[in-house]
């Protein structure tokens, strides 16, 4: 994803793409219709946060996959395969392997213990105020970083695909996202995500099949042709994994970061019970794995069908730097391929799907951020739980509007900034602050409030500090010659700090409240394992 | 959940069986997944030429292609294995625990 944000580049706006705009308007019309339908069914805070808890495992699996298949990962990974071949596959595998671990460790206890946010679980037997504040802070930080990356990426993408101004593009995304979330809550957000996931998977399947059909569905011939056009290095690991420490640190961020992303964790509360939560991950892993195989084929397809073709060549860039650069940079490889296999009409379809993808992903993020503000900060910390469901929902909606405006403003403010590090930082914070607290609260009896707060804060602080001192910010953004911290991905170190600090500050906590918190573990563990006493499904 | 209920469930043999079986199963599968993935990454970091070796003399397809695709399928298959056992065996045990509470 970071790859995408880095390379989207400041491209001149293309001419207006009519078929793409018509198809996009159809999508917007349909999703606003869904929002209207969902708005009538969203009456309580529970409806707003969890779609009433009535989403099936299959639907939720599709929605989770949709959250994960952002425009950045679709275009970025296929662009990476197009540029470096096998490295793209290595990168995408990293994004997938966190899912089985979520299933084995997190999904069911999370569903059994939580209500609306992962902070419900983290603070289940600990002191509400400090743990909620920390968890909400971790959630909001993750959400905002992710949002900025998505907004900036989307502004540039839409500028390129639709010929709209950057500011106009960011504004449209922000307004539509506010409409979906404020009126339709989780129900609309989920269905927008499901529809988009279906469209994206269908479009990507069509492209992959069209490519493979040229080669009689023989991978060997496709690879042979691609190697002929590029060189043999695309079939082997390249520069992506350089030194083992960076490789392991990135792997840690990806695997455990997923298990700490608030907008993903929140999806587990939309299903009826642990069984459906479990099925959600099974389907999600299948869809995501399938999607990554498609992006791999699409990347190779772009090598054989886009590379060197005059209609996709960026002549201005070629005049300066030589080679055969494609219009819009490598991340446009999948978009150009859609034109190569399906003409203007299919190009319009894929462009519209890319736009839809951005909308769906930012909506999910905003809803997760709004829940952290309204449910964790307002309802649990400020009002100590003494608030009715309707008021809480109103606060959520206000928070959604506020986050939407913040996202638009930050999207515009960061237009020409180097934001490549932001998704990496979001994953690092998720892996170093959110995940350790969530995991230990579920499985470790001796966790205390003091341990969780100190460990989580240190994890978060270390992740931010090491990233600033590392090459991604210290060199690329601040322009220093050499990084103080040599590794690009801090998660291995910051997550270790979080676990060690949580451990030390918990076992040395001899306070009376610590003792009580440890005594409450048994009951919590029984509920997490059996679901006895868990938040029920639909209330109506 | 009150204290007696906690004690009762805690001492329920079905509960003990459920926790023991599920915990060890989840742990084993997680370790397998992590070993496979970190093995893959370390293989690339230390022996990059292994995955770059062609499968045969008449093809450009390298060992890395089936291995990489294999990791993706493997991840999916592991989720399937867990889900299947949890849907039957673990859910049956869980239902026994819940039913025994209804009798009181």
Interface residues (C-beta under 8 A of the other chain):
Chain A: X86 X89 X90 X93 X94 X96 X97 X99 X100 X101 X103 X104 X105 X108 X219 X220 X223 X224 X227 X232 X235 X236 X237 X241 X242 X243 X244 X247 X248 X251 X255 X275 X278 X279 X281 X282 X285 X286 X289 X292 X293 X522 X523 X526 X527 X529 X530 X531 X532 X533
Chain B: X1 X6 X9 X10 X15 X18 X19 X22 X26 X27 X29 X30 X33 X34 X37 X38 X40 X41 X42 X44 X45 X46 X48 X49 X51 X52 X54 X59 X60 X61 X62 X64 X65 X68 X69 X71 X72 X73 X75 X76 X78 X79 X80 X82 X83 X86 X87 X91 X94 X97 X98 X101
